[in-house]
Amino acid sequence: MNLEELREYCLSLPHATEDMPFDEDILVFRICNRIFALTSLETRPLFVSLKCDPERAVELREQYPDKIIAGYHLNKKHWNTVSLEELPLTLIKEMIQHSYDQVLAKVPKKERESLKIH
C-alpha cells in the first residue's frame, strides 16, 4: 500500500477526515476528531500507526516482528506501527478498519447517533 492508497482507504471510512495538526510531515486520520491513523509523509519505508486491541496488538507483533512494532511515540499497549510496503493489502485494510472501530467505540453514543453511526 502506498501513501495515496492509504489516504484513499482511510477517507473511504464513514465520516473520516484528515489533517496535519503536528507539523507538515505527519498526516493524521480521524473519526469524530479522534485519531485512528497517522503516518509520516517523509519516512521511507512507509509506516502507519494504528490503534489496536492490546491482545491483538501483541499477537500481530509476534506474528510479524519485523513489520509490526509497538507504536512509535505512542501508547505501546494500544498502538502498533505497521509497515505498509511489506504486508498483504487485506491485512493492512483489516488493521485500519480495526483501528477505526476501536476509536469509534469510544465516541459517546450521542455523538455516534448524530452521525448515524451505530
Rosetta silent file (secondary structure, phi, psi, omega in degrees, C-alpha in Angstrom):
SEQUENCE: MNLEELREYCLSLPHATEDMPFDEDILVFRICNRIFALTSLETRPLFVSLKCDPERAVELREQYPDKIIAGYHLNKKHWNTVSLEELPLTLIKEMIQHSYDQVLAKVPKKERESLKIH
SCORE:     score description
SCORE:     0.000 S_00000001
   1 L     0.000  130.186  177.018    0.000    0.000    0.000 S_00000001
   2 L   -98.419  179.815 -175.904    1.385    3.389   -0.935 S_00000001
   3 H   -60.799  -44.900 -178.714    0.558    6.770    0.576 S_00000001
   4 H   -64.483  -38.703  177.272   -2.220    7.602   -1.882 S_00000001
   5 H   -66.201  -38.353  176.254   -3.863    4.197   -1.321 S_00000001
   6 H   -60.509  -50.154  179.462   -3.634    4.745    2.448 S_00000001
   7 H   -58.087  -48.279 -177.710   -5.319    8.153    2.138 S_00000001
   8 H   -59.137  -45.948 -178.061   -7.987    6.787   -0.179 S_00000001
   9 H   -67.952  -47.475 -179.486   -8.825    3.856    2.101 S_00000001
  10 H   -59.688  -43.730 -178.196   -8.842    5.865    5.349 S_00000001
  11 H   -75.165  -11.428  175.700  -11.020    8.590    3.835 S_00000001
  12 H   -77.768  -15.742  179.591  -13.427    5.980    2.453 S_00000001
  13 L   -74.978  142.175 -174.832  -14.470    5.132    6.026 S_00000001
  14 L   -53.487  126.659  174.846  -17.656    6.934    7.142 S_00000001
  15 L    64.795   16.131  177.274  -17.009   10.481    8.407 S_00000001
  16 E   -72.773  143.093  177.388  -13.220   10.074    8.334 S_00000001
  17 E  -131.236  166.559  176.474  -11.218   13.282    7.980 S_00000001
  18 E  -131.070  151.171  173.356   -7.550   14.132    7.569 S_00000001
  19 E  -161.537  179.153 -179.221   -5.372   16.940    8.857 S_00000001
  20 L  -131.718   72.781 -173.266   -1.820   17.792    9.852 S_00000001
  21 L   -75.767  -19.109 -173.301   -2.016   19.061   13.447 S_00000001
  22 L   -95.505  -48.482  176.581    1.576   18.332   14.464 S_00000001
  23 L  -169.384 -175.454 -175.935    3.701   19.525   11.537 S_00000001
  24 L   -76.561   -1.815 -178.589    3.945   19.359    7.768 S_00000001
  25 L  -102.253  -25.340 -172.970    5.263   15.791    7.884 S_00000001
  26 E  -102.439  114.606  177.758    2.613   13.968    9.956 S_00000001
  27 E   -96.914  128.822 -174.677   -0.694   13.153    8.260 S_00000001
  28 E  -118.706  139.672  174.469   -3.493   12.225   10.674 S_00000001
  29 E  -115.573  137.390 -174.025   -6.822   10.495   10.010 S_00000001
  30 E  -133.010  157.951  165.840   -9.690   10.972   12.450 S_00000001
  31 E  -129.804  126.928 -178.107  -13.230    9.945   13.255 S_00000001
  32 L    52.621   42.903  178.394  -15.195   12.387   15.417 S_00000001
  33 L    64.654   17.521  178.401  -12.000   14.398   15.931 S_00000001
  34 E  -115.619  133.830 -175.090  -10.225   11.342   17.399 S_00000001
  35 E   -71.874  130.953  171.494   -7.122    9.915   15.716 S_00000001
  36 E  -118.365  -13.955  177.555   -7.322    6.391   14.277 S_00000001
  37 E  -155.829  144.786  173.198   -4.265    6.513   11.968 S_00000001
  38 E  -148.645  146.750 -177.483   -1.169    8.630   11.484 S_00000001
  39 E  -145.636  155.343  174.678    1.772    8.488    9.128 S_00000001
  40 E   -91.460  133.945  178.347    4.901   10.388    8.230 S_00000001
  41 L   -78.845  -17.193 -174.559    4.979   11.789    4.712 S_00000001
  42 L   -99.922  -30.811 -172.647    8.791   11.779    4.682 S_00000001
  43 L   -73.246  134.277  174.157    9.818    8.458    6.212 S_00000001
  44 L  -129.678  136.068    1.269   10.635    5.522    3.935 S_00000001
  45 L   -65.876  164.438 -176.648    9.710    2.772    4.042 S_00000001
  46 L   -76.907  130.594  177.676    6.174    3.968    4.641 S_00000001
  47 E  -126.231  154.684  171.521    4.637    3.173    8.051 S_00000001
  48 E  -132.067  141.752  175.222    1.263    3.930    9.629 S_00000001
  49 E  -100.082  131.498 -174.332    0.432    3.900   13.339 S_00000001
  50 E  -132.515  141.843  175.616   -2.910    2.305   14.162 S_00000001
  51 E   -71.195  147.948 -176.643   -4.900    1.795   17.337 S_00000001
  52 L  -154.053  144.456  171.948   -5.336   -1.851   18.280 S_00000001
  53 L   -54.938  133.156 -174.116   -6.883   -4.017   20.946 S_00000001
  54 H   -53.667  -42.783  179.903   -3.979   -4.753   23.356 S_00000001
  55 H   -67.407  -43.114  178.417   -4.149   -8.549   22.996 S_00000001
  56 H   -64.881  -36.913  179.304   -4.429   -8.363   19.210 S_00000001
  57 H   -59.019  -45.182  179.754   -1.563   -5.843   19.143 S_00000001
  58 H   -65.445  -43.621  178.577    0.772   -8.326   20.838 S_00000001
  59 H   -57.464  -46.370 -179.103   -0.359  -11.160   18.546 S_00000001
  60 H   -64.001  -41.254  178.966    0.349   -9.073   15.443 S_00000001
  61 H   -63.244  -38.167  179.412    3.775   -8.004   16.731 S_00000001
  62 H   -71.679  -37.724 -178.500    4.682  -11.640   17.415 S_00000001
  63 H   -72.480  -34.638 -177.740    3.389  -12.820   14.032 S_00000001
  64 L  -129.488   64.586 -171.432    5.134  -10.028   12.045 S_00000001
  65 L   -60.580  -28.041 -179.382    8.064   -8.948   14.262 S_00000001
  66 L   -93.100   -8.979 -173.656    9.922   -7.026   11.548 S_00000001
  67 L  -116.810  -19.777  178.039    6.835   -5.405   10.040 S_00000001
  68 E  -131.464  120.806 -178.766    4.635   -4.521   13.040 S_00000001
  69 E  -126.183  166.826  176.010    6.146   -2.907   16.120 S_00000001
  70 E   -58.233  144.553 -175.477    4.825   -1.207   19.241 S_00000001
  71 L   -48.488  123.994 -179.849    3.512    2.272   18.459 S_00000001
  72 L   -74.220  119.034 -177.640    6.331    4.698   17.781 S_00000001
  73 L    60.052   28.857 -179.950    5.987    7.654   20.205 S_00000001
  74 L  -134.474  173.821  176.145    2.521    6.362   21.191 S_00000001
  75 L   -64.553  111.037 -172.832    0.977    4.260   23.951 S_00000001
  76 L   -68.951  -16.370  177.369    2.638    0.932   23.164 S_00000001
  77 L   -75.839  -34.573 -172.090   -0.188   -1.045   24.733 S_00000001
  78 L  -111.481   -3.752 -175.792   -2.826    0.362   22.362 S_00000001
  79 E  -130.972  140.484  172.111   -0.925    1.335   19.194 S_00000001
  80 E  -117.689  147.299  170.667    1.069   -0.522   16.552 S_00000001
  81 E  -108.323  124.990 -165.584    3.303    0.979   13.893 S_00000001
  82 E  -120.651  132.038  174.204    2.860   -1.024   10.698 S_00000001
  83 E   -73.278  125.614 -178.853    4.958   -1.285    7.540 S_00000001
  84 L   -87.803  -11.845 -174.091    2.694   -0.541    4.567 S_00000001
  85 L  -100.231   -4.890 -172.564    5.064   -1.872    1.959 S_00000001
  86 L  -127.253    6.045 -178.788    5.670   -5.384    3.252 S_00000001
  87 L  -118.488  155.614  177.809    2.318   -6.756    4.425 S_00000001
  88 L   -60.451  139.587 -179.169   -0.676   -8.137    2.499 S_00000001
  89 H   -56.308  -39.766 -179.696   -3.143   -5.438    1.477 S_00000001
  90 H   -62.714  -39.092  178.578   -6.055   -7.326    3.051 S_00000001
  91 H   -67.007  -43.340  179.834   -4.262   -7.399    6.433 S_00000001
  92 H   -61.607  -45.795  179.102   -3.434   -3.690    6.262 S_00000001
  93 H   -62.939  -39.158  178.539   -7.051   -2.793    5.447 S_00000001
  94 H   -63.021  -41.054 -179.763   -8.280   -5.035    8.268 S_00000001
  95 H   -68.500  -37.264  176.608   -5.934   -3.298   10.730 S_00000001
  96 H   -65.167  -46.256  178.418   -7.064    0.165    9.560 S_00000001
  97 H   -60.663  -41.854  178.722  -10.725   -0.844    9.909 S_00000001
  98 H   -61.613  -43.281  178.709   -9.987   -2.295   13.366 S_00000001
  99 H   -61.293  -48.689  177.514   -8.301    0.951   14.421 S_00000001
 100 H   -55.021  -47.766 -179.127  -11.253    2.992   13.147 S_00000001
 101 H   -64.628  -38.965  178.565  -13.675    0.686   15.020 S_00000001
 102 H   -61.722  -43.566 -179.459  -11.599    0.859   18.230 S_00000001
 103 H   -70.772  -44.884 -179.693  -11.678    4.652   18.179 S_00000001
 104 H   -60.202  -34.646  179.835  -15.336    4.851   17.168 S_00000001
 105 H   -61.959  -25.242 -179.560  -16.278    2.561   20.063 S_00000001
 106 L   -90.834   -6.622  177.786  -15.004    5.232   22.487 S_00000001
 107 L   -73.694  132.964  179.339  -17.040    8.032   20.904 S_00000001
 108 L   -54.454  142.446 -175.661  -20.028    8.883   23.109 S_00000001
 109 H   -53.220  -41.629 -179.048  -23.250    7.255   21.907 S_00000001
 110 H   -61.069  -40.730  179.010  -24.977   10.593   21.399 S_00000001
 111 H   -67.900  -41.646  177.407  -22.176   11.781   19.100 S_00000001
 112 H   -61.964  -42.782 -178.623  -22.244    8.499   17.120 S_00000001
 113 H   -64.706  -35.206  179.598  -26.018    8.754   16.757 S_00000001
 114 H   -65.096  -24.598  177.167  -25.774   12.315   15.446 S_00000001
 115 L   -93.933   -1.794 -175.926  -23.614   10.919   12.616 S_00000001
 116 L    63.272   36.536  174.873  -25.988    7.986   12.163 S_00000001
 117 L  -111.107  131.152 -179.034  -23.175    5.582   13.100 S_00000001
 118 L  -120.935    0.000    0.000  -24.050    2.744   15.442 S_00000001
